[in-house]
Amino acid sequence: MFKKITLLSLILATAIYANDEAEIKLNESVITTQNFKTTVKNTASNVTIVTSKDIEEMGAQNLVDALRMVPGVMVKNYYGNITFDIGGYSSVHAERNSIITYDGVRISAKEATNIPISSIERVEVIPNGGGILYGDGANGGVINILSKSIYGKDNNKKVSGNIRTEYGSRGSYKYGLSTTAKATDRLTFQVDYSKDRYRSERDSDENGKIVSRSQEVSIGTKYKFNNADLTIKYTRNEKHRADGGDLEEANYYKNRKMVTWVARDFSRSNDWYINYRQNIGENTELLTYIDLYDSRENDDVSKTLDRDYSRKTAKLQLKHIYLNDHYFIIGTDYMKEKLKGLNGEGAYTGRNTEKTDYGIFAINELKFGKFTFAQGLRYNKAEYDFYWREKYPVPRNIRGEHGEQEYKNYAANLELRYDYSDTGMVYGKWSRDFRTPLAREMYYTLEGSKLKSQTQNTFEIGAKDYIAGSYVSLSTFYKKTNGEIYYQGTPNKESTRPGAVVFPYYNMGDTRRLGVELLTEQYVKNFTFTESVSYLNHKIVDSDFESRKNKEIPMVPNWKLGFGVGYKFNNKLNINADVVYYGKFYDSDDPENVRPKDRGNYATVSLSANYKFENGFALNARINNLFDKKYEDYVGYWDGTRQYSPAAGRYFSVGASYSF
């Protein structure tokens, strides 16, 4: 499969004739790197943008579909939630090493999973960057999800909107309504409602079919001042999640649809978002936002309260242009997370875990003709207040005891860009990023040890241009990570059950990643061809565990290859097909590489079609995993055997929508 995809990509890449679409792509706007607009060409990264138009045309069901062709990104379902691994940290640890934002606000992978795909205007993927603007955890990069504007697509209409419905395999469905109303030329309101149901192909258990259901309502308003605008938005999400869990190796190969246990939970969340943006004169722009989020989660069978979490976020930043071509950005941000303590019966214990982050940052960019030199610096302080977990391997004398920790870190970057033509640019950059422990990592460590901050130095060079009508973006990078925070199955010496394991956190050691990423697009009459190639050489270079030195990082493939083709019959009908291949990797609990490197090594194919009528109606259809390839979303090892989480097989969906 690897040879076939590579050969086909090379053949197509040499047959290039095109129009100006590649040049348009270079001038697409990017928000993620500054929170202020810039362009793809002026971004020193192998940036990928997926627009709402792309999402509609591919009939994407979720962000897994939308981002599957992005180089260097492994997006998959992980126990009912989506994980985004940028740069090779494994799906298990991806969320800790990459930042996901929604309209600039930092969110979790679980929150990103709950965002209705229909409400997304664009997704920006920025690998190897973001530490200055976003701080803690940007080792892999940033995925910024931007919602559709409250103003709607047609500002001349008093009322506009969209009604949509979709049906899929095994009785799955989605439907929703979005509407925007202009009260005045300055004041606009928006309401968005969506509901979906997804049934797993796994077998039922004593509680019935494995079905996940969710619904979300969002209400927003935007007011336009002369030189400013104010946005206020409230979102309520409710989700019943059901996941079939892992299977022991013997059961997996006997019947991968079998279930031995099912995770069922019910979560509900509230989110308040306030954003204010103002132009101060011709050269200065101010941005500030506040976000208040809370969520609760119950076991969906016993109804026991399992989780009560809240987060407060605030950011203030200012951009000023000086001496015509230069600018600087200064800002500060704050985030406080609280996880309330609960006992086994779901009662509050008062033993809460809190993490508070404070940050200040500055970015300066100097432009001299075709050269641009940018610098960035951030200082960050993280404070923790927690109670040690009452479980092995935390020492008995501190179990349940109160603990406090403080971490001080900095991020920095230097980058040099050279515009060698109107469309071509080369760049080189260095960045230092950091990751402090998550709140839940602090209180459950190996032997109750204090986790060290994970730090990383990244060197990257790259280029982007359009050549003979083909858009090309190429980068190569070297990452050295010190004290990578990790967890894996550890024998539970206090358990009487044979093979019992626990999963404490610890600093695994130092790791190294050397990679190349390439994205190309060709535009040949009505055809669009897309190729993405990602290669990553990775290993553990130093560790307190001698057996792990010079071994590969678990659950990280060396190769990801993608090839896609789209054909527009006319302005109404388009069809798309793509194939994505992942190379082999070791299972998640094998940093010593003692078991075979035989996971991964699979390719999946998707097909989609979209037809738009002139009166606002549209039809779409999609097939995921066309050939019903059998593979796994997760592979680990405990209880003396490998454990598998089966990935979804072939899935069909058809949908209709009406825009007014």
Secondary structure, 3 states (H helix, E strand, C coil): CHHHHHHHHHHHHHCCCCCCHHHHHHCCEECCCCCCCEECCCCCCCCEEEEHHHHHHHCCCCHHHHCCCCCCEEEEEECCEEEEEECCCCCCCHHHHEEEEECCEEECHHHHHCCCHHHEEEEEEEECCCHHHHCCCCCCEEEEEEECCCCCCCCCCCEEEEEEEEEEHHHCEEEEEEEEEECCCCEEEEEEEEEEEEECCCCCECCECCEEEEEEEEEEEEEECCCEEEEEEEEEEEEEEEECCCEEHHHHHHCCCCCCCCEEEEEEEEEEEEEEEEEECCCEEEEEEEEEEEEEEEECCCCCEEEEEEEEEEEEEEEEEECCCEEEEEEEEEEEEEECCECCCCCECCCCEEEEEEEEEEEEEEEECCEEEEEEEEEEEEEEEEECCCCCCCCHHHCCCEEEEEEEEEEEEEEEEECCCCCCEEEEEEEEEEECCCHHHHCCEHHHCCCCCEEEEEEEEEEEEEECCEEEEEEEEEEEEEEEEEECCEECCCCCCCCCEECCEEEEEEEEEEEEEEEEEEEECCEEEEEEEEEEEEEEEECCCHHHCCECCCCCCCEEEEEEEEEECCCCEEEEEEEEEEEEECCCCCCCCCCCCCEEEEEEEEEEEEEECCCCEEEEEEEECCCCCCCEEEEEEECCEEEEEECCCCEEEEEEEEEC
